[in-house]
Amino acid sequence: MSSRRELTLAGVLPHLARDEAGWHIAFQGVTLRSAFQAVVSITHKRIVGYEALLRATDAKGRSITPDQLFARAKATGPALALERLTRCVHFANFAEQNAQSGWLFVNALPQLLRIGPSHQAFTDDLCAHFGIAPHRVVFEMIEQPSTDELQFERIVDALRERDLLIAIDDFGTGFSNFDRIWRMRPDIVKLDRSLVARIAAPGADHQFATQLVTMLHRAGTMVLGEGIESEDELMTLMEADVDFVQGFWLGTPQPSVTRAGEDAPSRIESMWQRFHARAWDSPGKPVEFASIEETVLAGARAYASTGDLAFAAQQTFRAPWARRVFVVDRHGDQHRPSIASQTQPQSPRLAPLFPDTASNWSRRAYFKRALASPGRVAVMGPHYSLTEGKDCYTAAVTVETHGQIEVFCVDFVASLEAPAIDRD
Protein backbone atom coordinates (compact mmCIF):
# COMPACT_ATOMS: atom_id res chain seq x y z
CA MET A 1 0.00 0.00 0.00
CA SER A 2 1.83 3.05 -1.20
CA SER A 3 -0.34 4.86 -3.74
CA ARG A 4 -2.61 7.68 -2.69
CA ARG A 5 -5.73 5.65 -3.53
CA GLU A 6 -4.57 2.66 -1.51
CA LEU A 7 -4.25 4.91 1.54
CA THR A 8 -7.81 6.21 1.27
CA LEU A 9 -10.74 4.45 2.90
CA ALA A 10 -11.78 3.08 -0.51
CA GLY A 11 -8.34 1.50 -0.77
CA VAL A 12 -8.36 0.14 2.78
CA LEU A 13 -11.85 -1.41 2.93
CA PRO A 14 -11.09 -4.33 0.55
CA HIS A 15 -8.53 -5.60 3.07
CA LEU A 16 -11.19 -6.14 5.74
CA ALA A 17 -12.16 -9.75 6.37
CA ARG A 18 -14.63 -11.32 8.80
CA ASP A 19 -14.45 -14.56 10.78
CA GLU A 20 -15.96 -15.87 14.04
CA ALA A 21 -13.60 -13.67 16.05
CA GLY A 22 -14.62 -10.46 14.29
CA TRP A 23 -13.22 -8.15 11.63
CA HIS A 24 -9.50 -8.36 10.90
CA ILE A 25 -6.92 -7.38 8.29
CA ALA A 26 -3.85 -9.26 7.05
CA PHE A 27 -0.93 -6.94 6.31
CA GLN A 28 2.62 -7.97 5.43
CA GLY A 29 2.31 -11.33 7.16
CA VAL A 30 0.66 -9.87 10.26
CA THR A 31 -3.02 -10.19 11.26
CA LEU A 32 -4.55 -7.11 12.86
CA ARG A 33 -7.51 -7.42 15.25
CA SER A 34 -9.25 -5.32 17.91
CA ALA A 35 -9.72 -5.64 21.64
CA PHE A 36 -11.66 -3.15 23.76
CA GLN A 37 -11.20 -1.99 27.32
CA ALA A 38 -13.92 -0.19 29.26
CA VAL A 39 -13.46 3.42 30.40
CA VAL A 40 -15.47 4.14 33.56
CA SER A 41 -16.68 7.49 34.86
CA ILE A 42 -16.26 7.50 38.63
CA THR A 43 -18.86 10.21 39.15
CA HIS A 44 -21.50 8.78 36.82
CA LYS A 45 -20.89 5.20 38.00
CA ARG A 46 -21.01 3.71 34.52
CA ILE A 47 -19.01 2.87 31.42
CA VAL A 48 -18.66 5.92 29.19
CA GLY A 49 -16.41 4.54 26.47
CA TYR A 50 -14.01 1.88 25.25
CA GLU A 51 -10.38 2.12 24.21
CA ALA A 52 -9.62 0.17 21.03
CA LEU A 53 -6.39 -1.80 21.43
CA LEU A 54 -4.46 -3.43 18.62
CA ARG A 55 -3.92 -7.19 18.81
CA ALA A 56 -1.42 -8.37 16.19
CA THR A 57 -0.11 -11.88 15.46
CA ASP A 58 2.42 -13.19 12.96
CA ALA A 59 1.94 -16.11 10.56
CA LYS A 60 2.66 -18.58 13.38
CA GLY A 61 0.13 -17.01 15.72
CA ARG A 62 2.70 -15.33 17.94
CA SER A 63 1.75 -11.97 19.47
CA ILE A 64 3.47 -8.80 18.32
CA THR A 65 3.15 -5.66 20.41
CA PRO A 66 2.02 -2.45 18.69
CA ASP A 67 5.34 -0.83 19.64
CA GLN A 68 7.26 -3.61 17.91
CA LEU A 69 4.99 -3.45 14.92
CA PHE A 70 5.33 0.29 14.36
CA ALA A 71 9.02 0.35 15.27
CA ARG A 72 9.91 -1.90 12.36
CA ALA A 73 7.73 0.08 9.94
CA LYS A 74 9.22 3.12 8.25
CA ALA A 75 8.05 6.60 9.14
CA THR A 76 6.15 6.84 5.84
CA GLY A 77 4.50 4.29 3.60
CA PRO A 78 4.15 1.10 5.69
CA ALA A 79 3.69 2.95 8.98
CA LEU A 80 0.98 5.20 7.55
CA ALA A 81 -0.73 2.22 5.93
CA LEU A 82 -0.52 0.27 9.19
CA GLU A 83 -2.04 3.16 11.14
CA ARG A 84 -4.98 3.48 8.74
CA LEU A 85 -5.60 -0.25 8.53
CA THR A 86 -5.62 -0.41 12.33
CA ARG A 87 -8.10 2.42 12.65
CA CYS A 88 -10.34 0.80 10.04
CA VAL A 89 -10.35 -2.50 11.95
CA HIS A 90 -11.25 -0.73 15.19
CA PHE A 91 -14.10 1.24 13.60
CA ALA A 92 -15.46 -1.90 11.90
CA ASN A 93 -15.47 -3.97 15.09
CA PHE A 94 -16.89 -1.18 17.24
CA ALA A 95 -19.65 -0.30 14.76
CA GLU A 96 -20.71 -3.92 14.29
CA GLN A 97 -21.31 -4.34 18.02
CA ASN A 98 -23.89 -1.57 17.92
CA ALA A 99 -22.76 0.27 21.02
CA GLN A 100 -25.46 2.93 21.20
CA SER A 101 -23.53 5.37 23.34
CA GLY A 102 -20.09 5.99 24.70
CA TRP A 103 -16.78 7.12 23.24
CA LEU A 104 -14.43 5.13 21.04
CA PHE A 105 -10.82 5.85 22.04
CA VAL A 106 -8.28 5.27 19.24
CA ASN A 107 -4.52 5.81 19.39
CA ALA A 108 -2.84 8.15 16.92
CA LEU A 109 0.80 8.95 16.20
CA PRO A 110 0.93 12.71 15.51
CA GLN A 111 3.64 12.36 12.86
CA LEU A 112 1.42 10.01 10.85
CA LEU A 113 -1.46 12.47 10.85
CA ARG A 114 0.51 15.06 8.90
CA ILE A 115 1.85 12.94 6.03
CA GLY A 116 0.28 11.18 3.07
CA PRO A 117 -3.28 11.79 1.85
CA SER A 118 -5.43 14.04 4.02
CA HIS A 119 -5.98 12.51 7.44
CA GLN A 120 -9.02 14.74 7.86
CA ALA A 121 -10.69 13.20 4.81
CA PHE A 122 -9.80 9.68 5.96
CA THR A 123 -11.27 10.31 9.40
CA ASP A 124 -14.41 11.87 7.93
CA ASP A 125 -14.85 8.88 5.62
CA LEU A 126 -14.38 6.41 8.50
CA CYS A 127 -17.06 8.09 10.60
CA ALA A 128 -19.49 8.33 7.69
CA HIS A 129 -18.96 4.77 6.42
CA PHE A 130 -19.31 3.07 9.82
CA GLY A 131 -22.00 5.40 11.15
CA ILE A 132 -20.03 6.61 14.17
CA ALA A 133 -20.59 10.28 14.92
CA PRO A 134 -17.33 12.28 15.19
CA HIS A 135 -18.25 13.49 18.68
CA ARG A 136 -18.05 9.87 19.85
CA VAL A 137 -14.42 9.47 18.74
CA VAL A 138 -11.51 10.33 21.03
CA PHE A 139 -8.11 10.61 19.36
CA GLU A 140 -5.39 9.66 21.83
CA MET A 141 -2.32 11.66 20.85
CA ILE A 142 0.73 9.89 22.23
CA GLU A 143 2.78 12.25 24.42
CA GLN A 144 6.10 12.71 22.65
CA PRO A 145 8.39 15.58 21.56
CA SER A 146 7.53 17.36 18.35
CA THR A 147 9.95 19.13 16.05
CA ASP A 148 7.12 21.39 14.93
CA GLU A 149 4.73 22.31 17.74
CA LEU A 150 2.77 24.68 15.52
CA GLN A 151 2.11 21.87 13.05
CA PHE A 152 1.08 19.62 15.94
CA GLU A 153 -1.39 22.25 17.13
CA ARG A 154 -2.79 22.66 13.62
CA ILE A 155 -3.46 18.91 13.48
CA VAL A 156 -5.29 19.09 16.81
CA ASP A 157 -7.31 22.11 15.70
CA ALA A 158 -8.31 20.34 12.48
CA LEU A 159 -9.53 17.31 14.43
CA ARG A 160 -11.41 19.48 16.90
CA GLU A 161 -13.13 21.38 14.07
CA ARG A 162 -14.68 18.06 13.08
CA ASP A 163 -16.12 17.68 16.58
CA LEU A 164 -13.65 14.92 17.51
CA LEU A 165 -12.37 14.80 21.07
CA ILE A 166 -8.65 15.04 21.78
CA ALA A 167 -6.80 13.16 24.52
CA ILE A 168 -3.14 13.38 25.49
CA ASP A 169 -1.94 9.84 26.17
CA ASP A 170 0.90 8.63 28.42
CA PHE A 171 1.04 11.80 30.52
CA GLY A 172 3.63 11.34 33.24
CA THR A 173 6.33 9.85 31.04
CA GLY A 174 9.51 11.56 29.90
CA PHE A 175 7.88 13.88 27.37
CA SER A 176 5.03 15.23 29.48
CA ASN A 177 4.55 18.89 28.75
CA PHE A 178 2.23 21.15 30.73
CA ASP A 179 2.90 23.98 28.31
CA ARG A 180 1.48 21.87 25.48
CA ILE A 181 -1.60 21.06 27.54
CA TRP A 182 -2.27 24.70 28.38
CA ARG A 183 -1.91 25.66 24.72
CA MET A 184 -3.76 22.68 23.21
CA ARG A 185 -6.56 22.46 25.77
CA PRO A 186 -7.18 18.73 25.18
CA ASP A 187 -10.51 17.31 26.26
CA ILE A 188 -8.86 14.52 28.28
CA VAL A 189 -5.41 13.86 29.73
CA LYS A 190 -4.58 10.22 30.40
CA LEU A 191 -2.25 9.63 33.35
CA ASP A 192 0.27 6.96 32.38
CA ARG A 193 0.26 3.65 34.21
CA SER A 194 3.77 4.30 35.57
CA LEU A 195 2.65 7.62 37.09
CA VAL A 196 -0.45 6.01 38.64
CA ALA A 197 1.73 3.33 40.25
CA ARG A 198 4.12 5.93 41.70
CA ILE A 199 1.52 8.22 43.21
CA ALA A 200 -0.38 5.27 44.73
CA ALA A 201 2.72 3.52 46.09
CA PRO A 202 2.96 2.92 49.87
CA GLY A 203 4.43 5.96 51.55
CA ALA A 204 3.76 8.26 48.59
CA ASP A 205 2.29 11.70 49.29
CA HIS A 206 -1.21 11.33 47.89
CA GLN A 207 -1.67 15.10 47.97
CA PHE A 208 0.59 15.17 44.91
CA ALA A 209 -2.07 13.29 42.97
CA THR A 210 -4.75 15.72 44.14
CA GLN A 211 -2.70 18.76 43.18
CA LEU A 212 -1.77 17.30 39.79
CA VAL A 213 -5.41 16.58 38.98
CA THR A 214 -6.39 20.05 40.19
CA MET A 215 -3.82 21.65 37.87
CA LEU A 216 -5.09 19.63 34.92
CA HIS A 217 -8.70 20.53 35.71
CA ARG A 218 -7.74 24.19 35.86
CA ALA A 219 -6.15 23.81 32.44
CA GLY A 220 -9.63 22.91 31.21
CA THR A 221 -9.25 19.17 30.73
CA MET A 222 -10.78 16.01 32.16
CA VAL A 223 -8.44 13.43 33.68
CA LEU A 224 -8.31 9.67 33.09
CA GLY A 225 -6.15 7.29 35.11
CA GLU A 226 -5.11 4.26 33.08
CA GLY A 227 -3.62 0.91 33.97
CA ILE A 228 -5.50 0.51 37.26
CA GLU A 229 -4.41 -2.83 38.68
CA SER A 230 -5.22 -2.60 42.39
CA GLU A 231 -7.77 -1.24 44.82
CA ASP A 232 -5.19 1.10 46.36
CA GLU A 233 -4.48 2.69 42.98
CA LEU A 234 -8.18 3.16 42.33
CA MET A 235 -8.83 4.64 45.78
CA THR A 236 -5.94 7.09 45.39
CA LEU A 237 -7.34 8.34 42.09
CA MET A 238 -10.87 8.57 43.47
CA GLU A 239 -9.65 10.70 46.36
CA ALA A 240 -7.72 12.88 43.90
CA ASP A 241 -10.95 13.61 41.96
CA VAL A 242 -9.87 11.85 38.76
CA ASP A 243 -12.79 11.76 36.31
CA PHE A 244 -12.30 8.43 34.53
CA VAL A 245 -10.42 5.18 35.10
CA GLN A 246 -9.56 2.07 33.13
CA GLY A 247 -7.44 -0.98 33.78
CA PHE A 248 -7.40 -4.67 34.60
CA TRP A 249 -9.00 -4.06 38.01
CA LEU A 250 -12.13 -2.92 36.18
CA GLY A 251 -11.97 -5.43 33.33
CA THR A 252 -9.56 -6.99 30.85
CA PRO A 253 -9.59 -6.08 27.14
CA GLN A 254 -11.91 -8.25 25.07
CA PRO A 255 -12.88 -8.43 21.37
CA SER A 256 -16.49 -7.94 22.49
CA VAL A 257 -17.47 -4.65 24.13
CA THR A 258 -20.19 -6.53 26.01
CA ARG A 259 -17.68 -8.94 27.51
CA ALA A 260 -15.21 -6.12 28.12
CA GLY A 261 -17.80 -4.34 30.25
CA GLU A 262 -19.64 -7.27 31.84
CA ASP A 263 -17.85 -6.97 35.19
CA ALA A 264 -18.08 -3.18 35.28
CA PRO A 265 -21.45 -2.74 37.07
CA SER A 266 -20.42 -4.90 40.04
CA ARG A 267 -16.93 -3.40 40.05
CA ILE A 268 -18.31 0.14 40.06
CA GLU A 269 -20.62 -0.66 42.95
CA SER A 270 -17.75 -2.36 44.75
CA MET A 271 -15.37 0.57 44.30
CA TRP A 272 -17.88 3.03 45.78
CA GLN A 273 -18.60 0.73 48.73
CA ARG A 274 -14.86 0.45 49.36
CA PHE A 275 -14.39 4.19 48.95
CA HIS A 276 -16.98 4.92 51.65
CA ALA A 277 -15.61 2.14 53.87
CA ARG A 278 -12.12 3.51 53.42
CA ALA A 279 -13.29 6.89 54.72
CA TRP A 280 -14.80 5.11 57.75
CA ASP A 281 -11.68 3.08 58.45
CA SER A 282 -9.22 5.88 57.75
CA PRO A 283 -6.89 6.66 60.66
CA GLY A 284 -7.63 10.32 60.12
CA LYS A 285 -11.13 11.67 60.67
CA PRO A 286 -11.99 14.83 58.71
CA VAL A 287 -12.33 18.13 60.51
CA GLU A 288 -15.82 19.58 60.05
CA PHE A 289 -16.11 23.09 58.66
CA ALA A 290 -18.46 24.15 61.44
CA SER A 291 -15.75 23.32 63.98
CA ILE A 292 -13.16 25.29 61.99
CA GLU A 293 -15.41 28.32 61.68
CA GLU A 294 -16.35 28.32 65.37
CA THR A 295 -12.73 27.99 66.52
CA VAL A 296 -11.33 30.63 64.16
CA LEU A 297 -14.05 33.12 65.07
CA ALA A 298 -13.44 32.51 68.79
CA GLY A 299 -9.73 33.14 68.35
CA ALA A 300 -10.38 36.23 66.25
CA ARG A 301 -12.76 37.65 68.86
CA ALA A 302 -10.17 37.03 71.59
CA TYR A 303 -7.55 38.87 69.55
CA ALA A 304 -9.89 41.76 68.67
CA SER A 305 -10.88 42.32 72.29
CA THR A 306 -7.41 42.07 73.84
CA GLY A 307 -4.89 42.67 71.06
CA ASP A 308 -2.97 39.77 72.65
CA LEU A 309 -2.00 37.27 69.94
CA ALA A 310 -0.60 34.76 72.45
CA PHE A 311 -3.91 34.73 74.34
CA ALA A 312 -5.86 34.34 71.09
CA ALA A 313 -3.58 31.47 70.08
CA GLN A 314 -4.27 29.69 73.38
CA GLN A 315 -7.98 29.83 72.64
CA THR A 316 -7.42 28.57 69.10
CA PHE A 317 -5.15 25.68 70.11
CA ARG A 318 -7.97 24.15 72.12
CA ALA A 319 -8.85 22.64 68.74
CA PRO A 320 -6.34 19.81 68.17
CA TRP A 321 -6.21 20.41 64.42
CA ALA A 322 -4.86 23.98 64.75
CA ARG A 323 -1.13 24.26 64.06
CA ARG A 324 -0.22 27.94 63.74
CA VAL A 325 -1.77 31.34 64.40
CA PHE A 326 -0.62 34.61 62.84
CA VAL A 327 -1.97 38.04 61.96
CA VAL A 328 -1.34 40.20 58.90
CA ASP A 329 -2.36 43.74 58.10
CA ARG A 330 -4.66 44.76 55.25
CA HIS A 331 -1.69 44.73 52.87
CA GLY A 332 -0.77 41.16 53.78
CA ASP A 333 2.31 42.13 55.82
CA GLN A 334 3.10 40.09 58.94
CA HIS A 335 4.65 42.24 61.70
CA ARG A 336 4.74 39.74 64.56
CA PRO A 337 6.07 36.18 64.67
CA SER A 338 3.68 33.31 64.20
CA ILE A 339 2.69 31.28 67.24
CA ALA A 340 2.87 27.53 66.72
CA SER A 341 1.16 24.85 68.73
CA GLN A 342 3.43 22.83 71.00
CA THR A 343 2.84 19.77 68.82
CA GLN A 344 4.51 21.47 65.85
CA PRO A 345 8.10 22.46 66.69
CA GLN A 346 9.95 24.56 64.14
CA SER A 347 11.90 22.44 61.67
CA PRO A 348 15.65 23.23 61.58
CA ARG A 349 15.58 22.41 57.88
CA LEU A 350 13.54 25.58 57.32
CA ALA A 351 15.73 27.79 59.51
CA PRO A 352 16.43 30.33 56.70
CA LEU A 353 12.70 31.08 56.57
CA PHE A 354 12.58 32.23 60.20
CA PRO A 355 11.78 34.56 61.77
CA ASP A 356 8.68 34.99 59.63
CA THR A 357 8.13 38.62 60.55
CA ALA A 358 8.16 41.02 57.59
CA SER A 359 6.62 38.28 55.46
CA ASN A 360 3.88 39.19 53.02
CA TRP A 361 0.97 36.79 52.46
CA SER A 362 -1.18 38.93 50.16
CA ARG A 363 -0.80 36.45 47.28
CA ARG A 364 -2.55 33.69 49.21
CA ALA A 365 -6.15 33.03 48.27
CA TYR A 366 -7.34 32.86 51.89
CA PHE A 367 -6.11 36.45 52.45
CA LYS A 368 -7.86 37.77 49.35
CA ARG A 369 -11.13 36.04 50.17
CA ALA A 370 -11.11 37.13 53.79
CA LEU A 371 -10.72 40.78 52.74
CA ALA A 372 -13.41 40.39 50.09
CA SER A 373 -15.93 39.08 52.66
CA PRO A 374 -15.28 40.86 55.99
CA GLY A 375 -16.31 38.84 59.03
CA ARG A 376 -16.65 35.58 57.13
CA VAL A 377 -14.18 32.72 57.50
CA ALA A 378 -12.33 31.85 54.31
CA VAL A 379 -10.82 28.36 54.14
CA MET A 380 -8.32 27.46 51.44
CA GLY A 381 -5.97 24.60 50.70
CA PRO A 382 -4.15 22.43 50.54
CA HIS A 383 -1.10 24.58 49.94
CA TYR A 384 2.55 24.25 50.83
CA SER A 385 3.37 25.54 54.29
CA LEU A 386 6.57 27.61 54.38
CA THR A 387 6.75 27.10 58.13
CA GLU A 388 6.31 23.33 58.31
CA GLY A 389 7.49 22.18 54.91
CA LYS A 390 4.35 20.20 54.08
CA ASP A 391 0.79 20.70 52.97
CA CYS A 392 -1.68 22.47 55.21
CA TYR A 393 -4.96 24.39 55.06
CA THR A 394 -5.47 27.96 56.23
CA ALA A 395 -8.57 29.67 57.61
CA ALA A 396 -8.71 33.46 57.76
CA VAL A 397 -11.12 36.15 58.90
CA THR A 398 -10.91 39.92 59.16
CA VAL A 399 -10.79 41.63 62.57
CA GLU A 400 -10.79 45.29 63.56
CA THR A 401 -8.33 46.43 66.23
CA HIS A 402 -7.84 50.08 67.17
CA GLY A 403 -9.65 51.13 64.01
CA GLN A 404 -7.37 49.08 61.77
CA ILE A 405 -8.38 46.09 59.63
CA GLU A 406 -6.25 42.98 60.12
CA VAL A 407 -6.61 39.36 59.03
CA PHE A 408 -6.50 36.64 61.68
CA CYS A 409 -5.12 33.40 60.19
CA VAL A 410 -4.95 29.79 61.39
CA ASP A 411 -2.99 27.01 59.69
CA PHE A 412 -4.48 23.58 60.30
CA VAL A 413 -4.48 19.97 59.17
CA ALA A 414 -7.57 18.54 57.52
CA SER A 415 -7.80 15.35 59.54
CA LEU A 416 -7.01 14.03 62.99
CA GLU A 417 -6.00 10.68 64.34
CA ALA A 418 -9.22 8.95 65.19
CA PRO A 419 -9.64 6.50 68.07
CA ALA A 420 -9.82 2.86 67.21
CA ILE A 421 -13.33 1.64 66.45
CA ASP A 422 -14.58 -1.50 68.10
CA ARG A 423 -16.83 -3.08 65.48
CA ASP A 424 -17.88 -5.88 67.85
N, C-alpha and C positions, 0 to 999 in steps of 0.2 A: 504494500500500500504506500504509494509515493506520489501519485498524481493528485491534482486538486480534487477531481471528482471522487476518487477513492476515499478521500478524507472528509467528504460531506456525509450527511446522514444517509443519502441515497446510496452512497458507496459502501457504507458500513452495514446497513440492514441485511444485505444478502448473506453476511457472515453469521447471522444469528441462527441457532439451531435449538430445538426443543427435545428434551427427553424427560424421563420420570422425575429427575432431580431439578428440573426447571430449565430456563433459558441459559445458554452458554455459547461461547465463541472459541474456536480453535485458531490460534495465531502463532506461527513460527514454532510449531511443535509444542505449544503450551495451551492448555484449556483454561479458559477464564470463566469463573462462576461468581455468584453473589452470596453473601451471608449478611444478615441484618442483626443489629444490636439495638435494643430499646433505649430510648432517651426518656427519662422520667422527670417531670416537674415536681419538686418537693412541695411547693405551695399548693398546686392543684391536685396533688395525690393521684396522678394518672400518667400514662404514657403520652408523650406529645410528639414523638417522632422516632425515626429509626436511622441509624448510621449504616450506609451500605459499605461493606468491607469486601475487598477482593480476595477470592480464594483461587489460587492458580496451582496447577499440577502439570508435570512434564509427561512425556509419552509413557513412562513407566508408573505413573500414578503418584510420584513423589511430590510433596508440597514444595512450592517455591514462594518465598515471602515477596510482598510487593516491592520492598526495598531492593531485594536481589534482582527482581524482574526489571525494574526501571534503571537500576545501576548499570546493567549490561546493555541497555538500549542507548542509542546515541541521543544527543540532545534534540535532534530534529529527525524527521522521517519516522523510524520505528517507535521512538518514544511518544511522538504526537499521535501516531496511529494507535498505539497501545492505550493511551489515555482516553481516546475517543471510543475505542471498542469497549473499554471497561465501563465508561459512563453509559453506553448504550445497553450493556448487559444489566447494569443496575436499574436503569429506567424500565427495561422490559420486565424484569422480575418483580419490581415494586408495583408497576401498573397492573400486572396480571393478577396480583393478590387482592386488588380492589380495596386497598386501605382508603377508607372514605375521608379520613382526616389525619392530621399529623404531618410533620416535616419529613422530607427525605434529605439526609445529610450525605453529600458526596465529596470526596477529596479532590483537590485540584492543585497541580503544580503551577505556580504563577508564570514561570518561564514558558510553559507550554500553552498558556492562554494568549500569548502575544506573538506566536509564530504560526505559519501555515494559513490555510483558509480561515475566514472570520470565525472566531470562537463564539461571537454573539449570535451569528446566524445558525451555527451548529446547536447551540443551546436552545434557541427559539424553536428550531425544528424538532429537537428532542421533546420539548414540552408539548408542542402541538401534536406530534405523532402519537405519543403515549397518553395524552389526555391528562397530564399533570400540570396544574397551574403553576406558573413561575413563583408565586408567593409561598408555595409549599416546598421549594427547593432551597437548601442551605449549602452554599459553596464553602467548604473548609479549605482556607488558604493556609498551606503549611508555612509555619513561622521559620523564615530563613532570610539571610541577607540578600539585598537586591542591589545590583549595580546601577539601577535606574529607578529610584523611588517615585519619581513623577510618573513614569510609565506604569509602575505598579498601581499607583493611585488611579490612573486613568482606566485601568482594567477593572478595578473595584467599582468605580463610578459607572462604567458601562453596564456591569452586572446589576448594580442597584437600580439603574434606570429601567431595567426590565422587571423590576419588582422582586428580584431574587434576594435572598438574605445572605449576608456575608458573615463567616465565622473565621477567627484566627485560631489555627490549630497549634497544638504543642507549645502553648505559652508556658514559660518556666524553664525552657531549655536554653542553650547557649545563645540563641539569636533573638530572645525576647526583647521587645522594643516598645516601651511605653509611648515614646514619641510617635511611633507609627500608629498606635491605637488611638491616641488623641487626635491625630490628623485624619485617619481613616474612618473613625467612628463605626467600627464593625457592630453588627447586631449582637453577636455572641463571641465571647472569648473562652476557649477551652483550655482549662488548666491541665498541663501534661501529667501523666501518671507519675513520673518521677517527682514532680513538685508536690502532688497530693500525698505521696508516701512520706516525703520529708516533713511536711507541716503537720502530719498526723502521727509522726513517730513518737514513742514514749519519751517524755522529757522535753518535747518541742514546745515552744511558746505559741499556743493556739491563737493568741491575739494577733500574731502575724497574719494568719489566714483571714481573720476578720478585717484587718486593715487593708490587706491586698484586695479583698472582694469589694470593700468600700471604695477604694480608689478606682477600681474598674467600673463600678456602678456610677460613680461620679463622672467618669469619662463617657457615660451614656451607653454602656453595653451590658447585656446580660452575661451571666457567668455559668459555665458548665464544668463540673469536675469529672474527668474521665478516668477509667481504669480502677474503679472502686472494687477492692477485693476483700475488704473487711468491714465489720461493724464500726470499729474505731475510726476508720477513714470516713465512713459515711456520717457518723455523728459529728466529727470535726467540721465537715463541710456544711452540715445542717446548722450548726451553731454559728458558723461564719456567714450565714445568709446566702449561700450559693443557690442559684436558681434551679439548675438542672444537674442530674447525675446520670452516669452510665458506667457499666462495668460488670464483671462476672458475679459480684455479690447480688446484683439485680437480675441477672440472666445472661446466659452465654449466647454468642452469635449463632443464628440458625438460618438456613435457606428460606424458611417460612416465617413471615412476620408474626403469624399467630403463635407459632411455637416459641419464637423469640420473646414474646411478651406474655406467655401463659403463666409464668410465675410472678409477674409484676404485681397484680392486685394484692396477693397475700404478702409479698415482700414490702409493698408500700405501707400496708396496714401495720406490718411488723416493725418497720423502721420508725413509724410515728409512736407506736407503743413503747419502743425502746428509748426513743428520744424523751418522752415524758417520764419514763421510769428513771432515766439517767439523771434528769433534773431532780427527781426525788431522792435518789441515792447519792447525789453529788456531795462531796465533803464540804463544799461551800454553799451556804444558803444565801440567796440574793437579798440585798438590802432593799426594802420597800421605799418608794419615793416619798410617801407620807412621813416616814421616819426621818429621812434626809431633810425634808422641808422643815419639819418641826424643830429638829436639832439646830439647823443653820439659823433659823429665825430666832431661836432662843439665844444662841451665841451672839448674833448681831444686836439683839436688844440689850444684852449685857454690856456689849462694847459701847453702844450708843449712849447708855445711861451713865457709864462710869469712865469711859475713855481708857479703860485698863485692858489691854489686849491679853495679858497673862490671865486675868480673871475670866475674860470671855472664852479663852482657850480651855480653861478648866471646865467650864460649863459644856463646851462642845465635846471634849474628850470623854464625857460620860457615855457617849455613843462609841462602842468599840470599833466601829468602822472608820472613824475619823483619824487622820494621820498627821495633818498639818493645818495650822491656822495662820493666815496673814492678811494684811490690809493694804490696799493701794489707793492712791488718790484718783480723782476723776480723769487724770491723764494716763493712768496705768502705772505710775511710779510707786515703788515700794520704798518707804523711808525707814521702816523698822524691821529687824530680823524676824523671820518666821519663827513660830513656836511649834515644835514637833511633839507628838505624843511620846511617852517614854518607851513605847514598844517599837519606835522607829528611830534608832540612833543614826546620826549622820555617817554616811559612808566615807571612809578616807579616800576612796577612789575618786570621789567627786570634790575633793578638797579645793581645787582651783575655782569652783563655782560658789564658794562661800567666802565671806558672808554674802548673803543674798540681798542686802540693802543696796539701794540705787538701781535695782533691777526694774525693768519695765515690762509689764504683762499686757499691754494694750492690744497686742496682736491676737491674744487668746479669745476664742469665741465666747467663753463664759463671761468675760469682762464686757464685751460688746453687748451681749444680750441682757446682762444685768443693768447696764446703763440705759438700754432701750426700754426696759420695763421696770421702772423704779419700784422697789418694795416686793418684787416677785423674785423667787429663787430660780436662777438659771443653772441647769445641770448639763455639763458637757463631758464627753470623753468616749472611749479612752484616748488619752494622749500621753506622750512621754514626759515623765516627771524629771525635771532638771535638779531635783533635790534628792531623789531616791534612786534614779537610774533605772526606772521601770515604769510600766503603764499605771496610770491612776485616773480617777475621775475628779472633777472639781465642781463644787457648788458655790455660787456667788450671789450676793444680794446687796443692794445699795443701802447705806446708812447715812444719817446726817448727824455730824458732831460739830458743835460750835459753829453752826451755820455753813459748814463745808460738807460737800458730798464725797463720801468714800465708798469703796466696795469691799465688803467683808467676804473673805474666800476660805473655803475648806477643801483640802485635798482628802480623798477617801478611796477606799477599795470598794469594789462592787459586790463582794460576797464575804461571808464570814465562815469560820470553821463551825460546822453544825455538830451538835451532840449526836452520838450514836443512836440509832433508832432500833428499838427492840420490836421486831415484827411478830414476835410470839405473843 
